[in-house]
Amino acid sequence: MSPPRTRPPADPTRTALDALAALPPADQLTVAAAHLGGAPQAVLAALGLRAGSELDPSPERLDGALLESLCARALAGADGAVFTPPAEARALAALGLAHAAARRGGPAPAEAAAALLAGRAQPALSRALDGLAVLDPACGGGALLAAAERLARGVGARLRLAGIDLAPLAARAAEARLALLGARAAIRRGDALAAPWPAADLVLANPPFLRHERLAAAAKARAAAASGLGRQADLSAHFAAVALRHAPVAALVWPRALDVSRSSEPLLADARARGGFAVRLRSRAAGSFAASVDTALVVWAEGAAEAPAAEASVPLAALSDAELSALARGAGGRRVRLRRPRAAAPRGATTLGALCEVRFGTKSGCNAFFHLAPLGGGRYASPLAGEVRLAPADVVPLLASLKEARAPELADPQGVLFRPPAAPGAAARRYLALGEAAGVHHRPSCAGRAPWWRLAPGRGPAPLLYPAKVGARAFAFLNEAGLWEDKKWHALFPRAGAPPAWQLALLLAATPVRLAVDEGARQLTGAQAIADVDCRVLAAAPFPPADAFRAEAAELAALRAALARDPVTTDLRATLDRPAQRALDRLAGRLLGETAAAVERQRDALAERVAARLAHAAEVRRLLLRAG
């Protein structure tokens, strides 16, 4: 895949690449093992190859994969570069080729996928694939293009391959690897978002996983100009937007953040206006693979109908060809479950956004400057400037994270936020001068404000706070103490005519509402068991209408008394088993028009989702440790 920028690789890696490229695959193992500093069998294991098995490392199976292994080790995940493992590359290439072949007169995608995975010659499929143009605009070491070529050859076809990568080392590895295969391939080094792409029947790619905050301003501008998305979109969204417009079929490693991020809404709207995602496959056990974000394998096709998302209970590398073929037919199985879209909110229900304005929490731009620890007597500890003195009006109490909130109405805030008046006093001006001497005012978030230090002008503390990142613990905090929120919280302001803030806080902790939020959240990072909640997702959560609360005021008050200061732990089952929580869940279900049985299923589903996220994180950590 193609990171937006990369550090120059060490010369020994390029030397080893060149030496390997001159050798037939069968002779590459010893050279690669010496360079990687491991035994030959350990190198094979890192590639997913095992002697004496169906993954026996014959010359045909090695197909230059060692070149990519060297490249991946040298780039070390720099700036979003995560290479596609062999099993996932093969699965995605097979599903993408099957849909591309169907558009050129080949068999139905299900039949084509089964033939490709089995290596079973089929004249109609061979004719449809022969000469098919496949482009990977973030080709890395060539894993996806190599997988596509091998699958096509298995059914008697030859593809026309093209690849682009910004990293010179990656482009060299892909070029050498495809040359070893004898493929018809054109690989060039370049920024795929700054130049036209060659024509393609299929875009097959694993875009770089890079958040927009890590992109330089010039790179953001180039990406936005290429994709038409806003500058707040992640780099993978820009790549996906261009890919889905460039070819009639796109097979992509898809960060699940793209399904819920506000910045990706135009991408999804355009994709569904012109076609549909015919395949969407992820694993509950480890995402698509050991990437730093939660991903799925997707195939989008022009004019196609949207298929149900599929979720495997095992890593995708463990799925059999028969299971992948069944997925191409739209069928699940014992280890692959098809997930239907969540039903719309019952008639009469509304959304949280109709009752509350939902805003992002305060992003300071430099917590080391704005977040302070009180020392007493007007003294504060600044991570950036050491001990400083400030006036009482220069700071506000801060609730920095969910860890500082123990229950819906019980918190132990540890710090304060530097938020001086519009006309700062002498102490604040001295501290601002220290910040400017340290260059804080030049940071992107700060430089975009006028003045650079003014945070959320014109508003006060939010009456309700909801975590922007959820794990086993997730609940709304009733902010009667007037604490300021960090960016780890969303700020909720009840609208005119809405129920009291404490009633809204209670319902936000009810399982039917929490499950809807959790289902819309994105896995923030594969190695951590937390998920990112976008404002849009929170605002869209189903909620009882305002008038429904009035009839239940007495029961709500009793539930508040039981739950307000009862600490919420990371033991979700224990949290759900509290009698007051069960009663709250039943009440929320009743107000939303849900049956008691449906509420029980939702309670089980929430516990299952959290447990799966914990298992997913543990598996990714294990895989990353093994790869490192």
C-alpha positions as CSV (number, residue, x, y, z in Angstrom):
1,M,0.0,0.0,0.0
2,S,1.1,3.6,-0.5
3,P,1.9,5.8,2.5
4,P,1.8,9.5,1.9
5,R,5.4,9.9,2.8
6,T,8.2,7.6,4.1
7,R,11.6,7.8,5.5
8,P,14.4,6.6,3.1
9,P,15.0,2.9,3.7
10,A,18.4,1.6,4.8
11,D,20.8,0.8,1.9
12,P,21.2,-2.8,3.0
13,T,17.6,-3.5,2.3
14,R,17.8,-2.2,-1.2
15,T,20.9,-4.3,-1.8
16,A,19.1,-7.4,-0.5
17,L,16.1,-6.6,-2.7
18,D,18.3,-6.3,-5.8
19,A,20.1,-9.6,-4.9
20,L,16.8,-11.4,-4.3
21,A,15.3,-10.1,-7.5
22,A,18.1,-11.7,-9.5
23,L,17.4,-15.1,-8.0
24,P,14.6,-17.6,-8.8
25,P,12.1,-17.8,-6.0
26,A,13.3,-21.2,-4.8
27,D,16.8,-19.7,-4.1
28,Q,15.6,-16.6,-2.3
29,L,14.9,-18.0,1.1
30,T,18.5,-18.2,2.4
31,V,19.3,-14.7,1.3
32,A,16.1,-13.3,2.9
33,A,16.6,-15.2,6.1
34,A,20.1,-13.8,6.5
35,H,18.9,-10.2,5.9
36,L,15.9,-10.6,8.3
37,G,18.1,-12.1,11.0
38,G,16.0,-15.2,11.4
39,A,16.0,-18.9,10.5
40,P,14.5,-19.8,7.1
41,Q,11.5,-21.6,8.7
42,A,10.7,-18.5,10.8
43,V,10.7,-16.4,7.7
44,L,8.3,-18.8,6.0
45,A,6.0,-18.7,9.1
46,A,6.0,-14.9,8.9
47,L,4.8,-15.2,5.3
48,G,2.1,-17.7,6.3
49,L,3.9,-20.6,4.6
50,R,4.5,-24.0,6.2
51,A,6.5,-26.9,4.8
52,G,4.6,-30.1,4.4
53,S,1.2,-28.5,4.1
54,E,-1.1,-27.0,1.5
55,L,1.0,-23.9,2.1
56,D,4.3,-25.7,1.3
57,P,6.8,-23.1,0.1
58,S,7.3,-24.3,-3.5
59,P,8.8,-21.9,-6.0
60,E,5.4,-21.2,-7.3
61,R,4.1,-20.4,-3.9
62,L,7.0,-18.1,-2.9
63,D,6.4,-16.1,-6.1
64,G,8.6,-13.3,-4.8
65,A,6.7,-12.9,-1.5
66,L,10.1,-12.6,0.2
67,L,10.7,-9.4,-1.6
68,E,7.6,-7.9,0.0
69,S,8.6,-9.3,3.4
70,L,11.9,-7.4,3.2
71,C,10.0,-4.2,2.1
72,A,7.4,-4.5,4.9
73,R,10.1,-4.9,7.5
74,A,12.0,-1.9,6.2
75,L,9.0,0.4,6.1
76,A,7.8,-0.9,9.5
77,G,4.3,0.5,9.1
78,A,5.5,4.0,8.5
79,D,2.8,6.5,7.8
80,G,0.0,4.1,7.4
81,A,1.8,1.4,5.4
82,V,0.3,-2.0,6.4
83,F,0.9,-4.8,3.9
84,T,-1.7,-7.4,2.9
85,P,-1.0,-10.9,4.1
86,P,-1.2,-13.7,1.5
87,A,-4.5,-15.3,2.5
88,E,-6.4,-12.0,2.6
89,A,-4.8,-10.9,-0.6
90,R,-5.9,-14.1,-2.3
91,A,-9.5,-13.8,-1.0
92,L,-9.9,-10.2,-2.0
93,A,-8.4,-10.7,-5.4
94,A,-10.7,-13.7,-6.1
95,L,-13.8,-11.9,-5.1
96,G,-12.8,-8.8,-7.1
97,L,-11.9,-10.7,-10.2
98,A,-15.1,-12.7,-10.1
99,H,-17.2,-9.5,-10.2
100,A,-15.0,-7.9,-12.8
101,A,-15.2,-11.0,-15.1
102,A,-19.0,-11.1,-14.8
103,R,-19.1,-7.6,-16.4
104,R,-17.1,-8.9,-19.4
105,G,-19.3,-11.8,-20.2
106,G,-18.0,-14.3,-17.7
107,P,-20.0,-16.5,-15.4
108,A,-21.9,-15.3,-12.4
109,P,-19.6,-14.0,-9.6
110,A,-20.4,-17.0,-7.4
111,E,-19.4,-19.5,-10.1
112,A,-16.4,-17.4,-11.1
113,A,-15.1,-17.1,-7.5
114,A,-15.4,-20.9,-6.9
115,A,-13.5,-21.6,-10.1
116,L,-10.8,-19.0,-9.3
117,L,-10.3,-20.4,-5.8
118,A,-10.2,-24.0,-7.0
119,G,-7.9,-23.2,-10.0
120,R,-10.4,-24.9,-12.2
121,A,-10.1,-24.0,-15.9
122,Q,-13.3,-22.6,-17.4
123,P,-13.3,-21.2,-20.9
124,A,-15.9,-18.5,-20.3
125,L,-14.1,-17.2,-17.3
126,S,-10.7,-17.4,-19.0
127,R,-12.0,-15.3,-21.9
128,A,-13.5,-12.7,-19.6
129,L,-10.4,-12.4,-17.5
130,D,-7.8,-12.4,-20.3
131,G,-6.4,-8.9,-20.7
132,L,-8.5,-7.6,-17.8
133,A,-6.8,-4.4,-16.5
134,V,-6.2,-4.5,-12.8
135,L,-4.8,-1.4,-10.9
136,D,-3.5,-1.2,-7.4
137,P,-2.9,2.5,-6.6
138,A,-1.2,1.7,-3.3
139,C,0.6,-1.5,-4.4
140,G,3.2,-1.8,-1.7
141,G,5.3,-4.9,-2.5
142,G,2.7,-6.2,-4.9
143,A,0.8,-8.8,-2.8
144,L,-2.6,-8.1,-4.3
145,L,-1.4,-7.9,-7.9
146,A,0.6,-11.1,-7.5
147,A,-2.4,-12.8,-6.0
148,A,-4.7,-11.7,-8.9
149,E,-2.1,-12.9,-11.5
150,R,-1.8,-16.3,-9.9
151,L,-5.6,-16.8,-9.6
152,A,-6.1,-15.7,-13.3
153,R,-3.3,-18.1,-14.5
154,G,-5.0,-20.9,-12.6
155,V,-8.0,-20.6,-14.9
156,G,-5.9,-20.0,-18.0
157,A,-6.0,-16.2,-18.3
158,R,-3.4,-13.4,-18.2
159,L,-4.1,-10.0,-16.7
160,R,-2.7,-6.5,-17.5
161,L,-1.4,-5.2,-14.2
162,A,-0.6,-1.7,-13.1
163,G,0.6,-0.4,-9.7
164,I,1.5,2.9,-8.1
165,D,3.3,3.5,-4.8
166,L,4.9,6.6,-3.3
167,A,7.7,4.6,-1.5
168,P,10.6,3.8,-3.9
169,L,11.4,0.6,-2.0
170,A,7.8,-0.7,-2.3
171,A,7.6,0.1,-6.0
172,R,10.9,-1.7,-6.5
173,A,9.7,-4.8,-4.6
174,A,6.4,-4.9,-6.5
175,E,8.2,-4.5,-9.9
176,A,10.7,-7.3,-9.1
177,R,8.1,-9.6,-7.6
178,L,5.8,-9.4,-10.7
179,A,8.8,-9.8,-13.0
180,L,9.5,-13.1,-11.3
181,L,6.0,-14.2,-12.1
182,G,6.4,-13.2,-15.7
183,A,3.4,-10.9,-15.4
184,R,2.5,-8.1,-17.8
185,A,2.9,-5.3,-15.3
186,A,3.7,-1.6,-15.2
187,I,4.7,-0.3,-11.8
188,R,5.6,3.4,-11.2
189,R,6.7,5.3,-8.2
190,G,4.5,8.4,-7.5
191,D,1.8,10.0,-5.4
192,A,-1.5,8.3,-6.5
193,L,-3.5,11.3,-5.4
194,A,-1.5,13.8,-7.4
195,A,-1.6,12.2,-10.9
196,P,-4.1,10.5,-13.2
197,W,-4.5,6.7,-12.8
198,P,-4.2,4.3,-15.8
199,A,-7.5,2.9,-17.1
200,A,-8.7,-0.2,-15.2
201,D,-11.5,-2.7,-15.2
202,L,-10.8,-3.5,-11.5
203,V,-9.2,-1.4,-8.8
204,L,-7.7,-3.8,-6.2
205,A,-6.1,-2.0,-3.3
206,N,-5.3,-1.8,0.4
207,P,-5.2,2.0,0.9
208,P,-3.0,3.6,3.6
209,F,-4.6,3.8,7.0
210,L,-3.8,7.4,8.1
211,R,-6.0,9.8,10.1
212,H,-6.3,13.3,8.6
213,E,-4.6,14.8,11.7
214,R,-1.3,13.2,10.5
215,L,-1.5,14.7,7.0
216,A,0.4,17.8,6.2
217,A,-1.6,20.7,4.9
218,A,-0.3,20.3,1.3
219,A,-1.1,16.6,1.3
220,K,-4.6,17.2,2.6
221,A,-5.2,19.7,-0.2
222,R,-4.0,17.3,-2.9
223,A,-6.1,14.5,-1.5
224,A,-9.2,16.6,-1.2
225,A,-8.8,17.9,-4.8
226,A,-8.5,14.3,-6.1
227,S,-11.4,12.8,-4.1
228,G,-13.8,15.7,-3.7
229,L,-14.1,14.9,0.0
230,G,-13.4,17.4,2.8
231,R,-10.0,17.9,4.4
232,Q,-11.2,16.1,7.5
233,A,-11.4,12.8,5.7
234,D,-8.8,10.1,6.4
235,L,-6.4,9.2,3.7
236,S,-8.0,5.8,3.1
237,A,-11.3,7.7,2.3
238,H,-9.7,9.8,-0.4
239,F,-8.2,6.7,-2.0
240,A,-11.6,4.8,-1.8
241,A,-13.5,7.7,-3.3
242,V,-11.2,7.9,-6.3
243,A,-11.2,4.1,-6.7
244,L,-15.0,3.8,-6.7
245,R,-15.2,6.4,-9.5
246,H,-12.3,5.0,-11.5
247,A,-13.4,1.5,-12.4
248,P,-16.7,-0.4,-12.5
249,V,-15.5,-2.8,-9.8
250,A,-13.3,-2.0,-6.8
251,A,-12.1,-4.6,-4.3
252,L,-10.6,-2.9,-1.3
253,V,-9.4,-3.4,2.3
254,W,-11.9,-1.1,3.9
255,P,-11.4,0.7,7.2
256,R,-14.8,0.4,9.0
257,A,-14.4,4.0,10.0
258,L,-15.5,4.9,6.5
259,D,-19.0,3.6,7.3
260,V,-19.6,6.0,10.2
261,S,-17.4,9.0,9.8
262,R,-19.2,12.2,8.9
263,S,-16.4,13.1,6.4
264,S,-17.1,9.8,4.5
265,E,-20.8,10.5,4.0
266,P,-20.4,11.8,0.4
267,L,-18.3,8.8,-0.5
268,L,-21.0,6.4,0.7
269,A,-23.8,8.4,-0.9
270,D,-22.0,8.4,-4.2
271,A,-21.2,4.7,-4.0
272,R,-24.7,3.7,-3.2
273,A,-26.2,6.0,-5.8
274,R,-24.2,4.2,-8.6
275,G,-24.0,0.7,-7.3
276,G,-23.6,-1.4,-4.1
277,F,-21.2,-3.3,-2.0
278,A,-21.7,-6.9,-3.3
279,V,-19.3,-8.3,-0.7
280,R,-18.4,-7.0,2.8
281,L,-16.5,-9.5,5.0
282,R,-14.7,-9.0,8.3
283,S,-13.6,-11.1,11.2
284,R,-14.7,-10.6,14.8
285,A,-11.5,-12.4,15.8
286,A,-8.9,-10.1,14.3
287,G,-10.4,-7.6,11.8
288,S,-9.3,-8.4,8.3
289,F,-5.7,-8.9,9.6
290,A,-3.3,-7.5,12.1
291,A,-3.7,-3.9,10.9
292,S,-3.8,-0.9,13.2
293,V,-7.5,-0.2,12.5
294,D,-10.5,-2.4,12.2
295,T,-11.0,-3.4,8.5
296,A,-13.2,-5.4,6.2
297,L,-12.7,-6.8,2.7
298,V,-15.3,-5.2,0.4
299,V,-16.2,-5.5,-3.3
300,W,-18.1,-2.6,-4.8
301,A,-19.7,-3.0,-8.3
302,E,-21.4,-0.5,-10.5
303,G,-25.1,-1.2,-10.7
304,A,-24.9,-4.0,-8.0
305,A,-27.4,-4.5,-5.2
306,E,-26.2,-4.1,-1.6
307,A,-25.4,-7.5,0.0
308,P,-25.6,-8.2,3.7
309,A,-22.4,-7.8,5.6
310,A,-20.6,-11.0,6.6
311,E,-18.8,-11.5,9.9
312,A,-16.5,-14.5,10.5
313,S,-15.9,-15.9,13.9
314,V,-12.3,-16.8,12.9
315,P,-9.5,-14.8,11.3
316,L,-10.1,-14.5,7.6
317,A,-6.9,-16.5,6.9
318,A,-8.6,-19.5,8.5
319,L,-11.6,-19.4,6.1
320,S,-11.8,-22.2,3.6
321,D,-12.3,-21.8,-0.2
322,A,-15.7,-23.4,0.3
323,E,-16.7,-20.7,2.8
324,L,-15.4,-17.9,0.5
325,S,-17.3,-19.4,-2.4
326,A,-20.5,-19.6,-0.3
327,L,-20.1,-15.9,0.6
328,A,-19.9,-15.1,-3.1
329,R,-23.3,-16.8,-3.5
330,G,-24.6,-14.6,-0.6
331,A,-24.7,-17.5,1.8
332,G,-23.3,-17.7,5.3
333,G,-22.4,-20.7,7.3
334,R,-21.3,-22.0,10.7
335,R,-18.3,-19.7,10.9
336,V,-19.6,-16.9,8.7
337,R,-22.7,-15.0,9.8
338,L,-24.6,-12.6,7.5
339,R,-25.6,-9.5,9.4
340,R,-28.8,-7.8,8.3
341,P,-29.1,-4.0,8.7
342,R,-30.4,-2.9,12.1
343,A,-34.2,-2.3,11.9
344,A,-35.3,1.3,11.9
345,A,-36.5,2.8,15.1
346,P,-40.1,1.9,15.9
347,R,-42.8,4.2,14.8
348,G,-43.2,7.1,17.2
349,A,-39.5,7.0,18.3
350,T,-37.2,9.9,17.6
351,T,-33.5,10.3,17.8
352,L,-31.1,11.8,20.4
353,G,-30.3,14.5,17.9
354,A,-33.9,15.7,17.9
355,L,-33.7,16.2,21.7
356,C,-30.1,17.4,22.1
357,E,-27.5,19.3,20.1
358,V,-24.5,16.9,19.9
359,R,-21.1,18.6,19.6
360,F,-17.6,17.4,19.6
361,G,-15.7,17.9,22.8
362,T,-13.0,20.6,23.2
363,K,-9.9,19.9,21.2
364,S,-7.2,22.1,22.7
365,G,-4.6,21.5,20.0
366,C,-1.9,21.1,22.7
367,N,-2.9,19.4,26.0
368,A,0.6,19.9,27.4
369,F,-0.2,23.7,27.4
370,F,-3.9,23.8,28.1
371,H,-4.3,21.0,30.6
372,L,-2.9,21.9,34.0
373,A,-2.7,20.1,37.4
374,P,-3.6,22.3,40.5
375,L,-0.9,22.6,43.1
376,G,-2.9,25.0,45.4
377,G,-2.5,28.7,46.2
378,G,-3.0,29.7,42.6
379,R,-0.1,27.5,41.4
380,Y,-0.4,25.0,38.6
381,A,1.8,22.3,37.0
382,S,2.1,22.7,33.2
383,P,3.7,19.7,31.4
384,L,5.1,22.3,28.9
385,A,6.2,25.1,31.2
386,G,6.6,23.7,34.6
387,E,5.1,25.5,37.6
388,V,3.0,28.6,36.7
389,R,0.8,31.0,38.6
390,L,-2.7,31.9,37.3
391,A,-5.7,33.8,38.5
392,P,-8.9,31.8,39.4
393,A,-10.7,33.2,36.3
394,D,-8.0,31.8,34.0
395,V,-8.9,28.1,34.5
396,V,-12.0,26.0,34.6
397,P,-12.4,22.5,36.1
398,L,-11.8,19.7,33.6
399,L,-13.2,16.2,33.1
400,A,-10.5,14.8,30.9
401,S,-11.6,11.2,30.4
402,L,-14.2,8.5,31.2
403,K,-11.7,7.1,33.7
404,E,-12.4,10.2,35.9
405,A,-16.1,9.5,35.8
406,R,-17.0,6.6,38.1
407,A,-20.8,6.7,37.7
408,P,-23.4,8.9,35.9
409,E,-23.3,11.4,38.7
410,L,-20.0,10.6,40.4
411,A,-16.6,11.9,39.1
412,D,-13.2,12.7,40.4
413,P,-11.7,15.3,38.0
414,Q,-7.9,15.7,38.4
415,G,-7.1,18.8,36.3
416,V,-8.2,22.2,35.0
417,L,-8.3,23.7,31.6
418,F,-6.5,27.0,30.8
419,R,-9.4,29.1,29.4
420,P,-8.8,32.8,30.3
421,P,-11.3,35.6,29.8
422,A,-11.5,37.4,26.5
423,A,-9.3,40.1,28.0
424,P,-6.6,38.1,29.8
425,G,-5.0,39.4,33.0
426,A,-1.3,39.7,33.7
427,A,-0.8,36.1,34.9
428,A,-2.6,34.7,31.8
429,R,-0.6,36.9,29.5
430,R,2.7,35.7,31.0
431,Y,1.6,32.1,30.4
432,L,0.5,32.9,26.9
433,A,3.9,34.3,26.2
434,L,5.5,31.0,27.4
435,G,3.2,29.1,25.0
436,E,4.2,31.3,22.1
437,A,7.9,30.9,23.0
438,A,7.3,27.1,22.7
439,G,5.5,27.5,19.3
440,V,2.1,26.3,20.5
441,H,0.4,29.0,18.5
442,H,1.8,27.5,15.3
443,R,0.2,24.1,15.8
444,P,-2.5,23.5,13.2
445,S,-5.5,23.4,15.6
446,C,-4.3,26.5,17.5
447,A,-3.3,28.5,14.4
448,G,-6.8,28.1,13.1
449,R,-8.3,30.0,16.0
450,A,-8.4,33.8,16.5
451,P,-7.0,34.3,19.0
452,W,-5.1,31.0,19.1
453,W,-5.7,30.3,22.8
454,R,-9.5,31.0,22.8
455,L,-11.4,27.7,23.4
456,A,-15.1,27.4,22.6
457,P,-15.9,31.1,22.9
458,G,-19.5,32.0,23.8
459,R,-20.5,28.8,25.5
460,G,-20.5,27.3,28.9
461,P,-20.1,23.8,30.2
462,A,-22.4,21.1,28.6
463,P,-25.2,19.8,30.8
464,L,-24.5,16.2,29.5
465,L,-21.3,14.5,28.4
466,Y,-21.0,11.2,26.5
467,P,-17.7,9.4,25.8
468,A,-16.2,9.8,22.3
469,K,-14.5,6.4,22.8
470,V,-16.4,3.5,24.3
471,G,-15.2,0.2,25.7
472,A,-16.7,-2.1,28.3
473,R,-17.7,1.1,30.2
474,A,-20.0,3.6,28.5
475,F,-22.5,6.0,30.1
476,A,-23.6,9.6,30.0
477,F,-22.3,11.9,32.7
478,L,-24.7,14.4,34.2
479,N,-22.6,17.5,34.4
480,E,-24.3,19.4,37.2
481,A,-20.9,20.5,38.6
482,G,-20.2,22.5,35.4
483,L,-17.0,20.7,34.5
484,W,-15.4,21.4,31.1
485,E,-15.0,18.5,28.7
486,D,-12.0,17.2,26.9
487,K,-12.1,15.9,23.3
488,K,-12.6,12.4,24.8
489,W,-16.2,13.5,25.4
490,H,-19.1,14.7,23.3
491,A,-20.9,17.7,24.6
492,L,-24.7,17.5,24.7
493,F,-27.0,20.5,25.0
494,P,-30.7,19.6,25.5
495,R,-33.0,21.5,23.1
496,A,-36.1,23.5,24.1
497,G,-38.9,21.2,25.2
498,A,-36.5,18.2,25.8
499,P,-36.8,16.1,29.0
500,P,-34.6,17.1,31.9
501,A,-30.9,16.4,31.4
502,W,-30.9,13.7,34.2
503,Q,-33.7,11.7,32.3
504,L,-31.7,11.9,29.1
505,A,-28.6,10.7,30.9
506,L,-30.5,7.7,32.2
507,L,-31.8,6.7,28.8
508,L,-28.4,7.0,27.3
509,A,-27.2,4.3,29.7
510,A,-30.1,1.9,28.7
511,T,-29.0,-1.1,26.7
512,P,-31.3,-0.5,23.6
513,V,-29.8,2.9,23.1
514,R,-26.2,2.0,24.0
515,L,-26.3,-1.0,21.6
516,A,-27.4,1.3,18.7
517,V,-24.5,3.6,19.5
518,D,-22.0,0.7,19.8
519,E,-23.2,-0.7,16.4
520,G,-22.4,2.6,14.7
521,A,-19.1,3.0,16.4
522,R,-15.8,2.2,14.6
523,Q,-13.0,0.2,16.1
524,L,-10.4,2.9,16.9
525,T,-7.4,0.7,16.8
526,G,-7.0,-3.0,16.4
527,A,-4.7,-3.4,19.5
528,Q,-7.1,-1.6,21.9
529,A,-10.6,-2.8,22.9
530,I,-12.2,0.6,22.3
531,A,-14.3,2.1,19.6
532,D,-14.7,5.6,18.3
533,V,-18.2,7.2,18.5
534,D,-18.8,9.9,15.9
535,C,-21.2,12.8,16.7
536,R,-23.4,11.7,13.8
537,V,-23.7,8.2,15.2
538,L,-24.6,9.5,18.7
539,A,-27.1,11.9,17.3
540,A,-28.8,9.2,15.3
541,A,-29.3,6.8,18.3
542,P,-33.0,5.9,18.7
543,F,-34.7,7.7,21.6
544,P,-38.2,8.0,23.1
545,P,-39.9,11.2,22.2
546,A,-40.1,13.9,24.8
547,D,-43.8,13.3,25.8
548,A,-43.0,9.6,26.5
549,F,-40.9,10.6,29.4
550,R,-43.6,12.4,31.3
551,A,-45.7,9.3,32.0
552,E,-42.7,7.5,33.5
553,A,-41.3,10.3,35.7
554,A,-41.8,8.4,38.9
555,E,-40.0,5.2,37.7
556,L,-37.3,7.3,36.2
557,A,-36.7,9.1,39.5
558,A,-36.4,5.8,41.3
559,L,-34.0,4.4,38.8
560,R,-31.9,7.6,39.0
561,A,-31.6,7.1,42.8
562,A,-30.4,3.6,42.3
563,L,-27.9,4.2,39.5
564,A,-26.7,7.8,39.7
565,R,-23.7,7.1,42.0
566,D,-23.3,3.3,41.6
567,P,-19.8,2.8,40.1
568,V,-19.8,1.3,36.6
569,T,-16.9,-1.2,36.2
570,T,-15.4,-2.9,33.2
571,D,-17.3,-6.1,34.0
572,L,-20.1,-5.5,31.6
573,R,-22.0,-8.6,32.6
574,A,-22.0,-7.5,36.3
575,T,-23.2,-4.0,35.1
576,L,-26.0,-5.5,33.1
577,D,-27.1,-7.8,35.9
578,R,-27.8,-5.0,38.4
579,P,-31.5,-5.0,39.2
580,A,-31.9,-1.3,38.4
581,Q,-30.1,-1.7,35.1
582,R,-32.5,-4.5,34.1
583,A,-35.4,-2.3,35.0
584,L,-34.0,0.6,33.1
585,D,-33.5,-1.6,30.0
586,R,-37.1,-2.9,30.2
587,L,-38.4,0.7,30.6
588,A,-36.3,1.9,27.6
589,G,-37.5,-1.0,25.5
590,R,-41.1,-0.2,26.4
591,L,-40.7,3.5,25.5
592,L,-39.1,2.5,22.2
593,G,-41.9,0.0,21.4
594,E,-39.6,-3.1,21.9
595,T,-40.8,-6.4,23.3
596,A,-39.2,-7.8,26.5
597,A,-37.7,-10.6,24.4
598,A,-36.1,-8.1,22.0
599,V,-34.6,-6.2,24.9
600,E,-33.1,-9.4,26.3
601,R,-31.6,-10.2,22.9
602,Q,-30.1,-6.7,22.8
603,R,-28.5,-7.2,26.2
604,D,-26.9,-10.4,25.0
605,A,-25.8,-8.7,21.8
606,L,-24.1,-5.8,23.6
607,A,-22.2,-8.2,25.9
608,E,-21.2,-10.3,22.8
609,R,-20.0,-7.2,21.0
610,V,-17.8,-6.0,23.9
611,A,-16.4,-9.5,24.4
612,A,-15.6,-9.8,20.7
613,R,-13.8,-6.4,20.8
614,L,-11.7,-7.6,23.7
615,A,-10.9,-10.8,21.9
616,H,-10.1,-8.9,18.7
617,A,-7.7,-6.6,20.5
618,A,-6.0,-9.5,22.2
619,E,-5.5,-11.3,18.9
620,V,-4.2,-8.3,17.1
621,R,-1.7,-7.7,19.9
622,R,-0.6,-11.3,19.6
623,L,-0.2,-11.0,15.8
624,L,1.7,-7.7,16.1
625,L,4.1,-9.1,18.6
626,R,4.7,-12.2,16.4
627,A,5.2,-10.0,13.4
628,G,7.6,-7.6,15.3
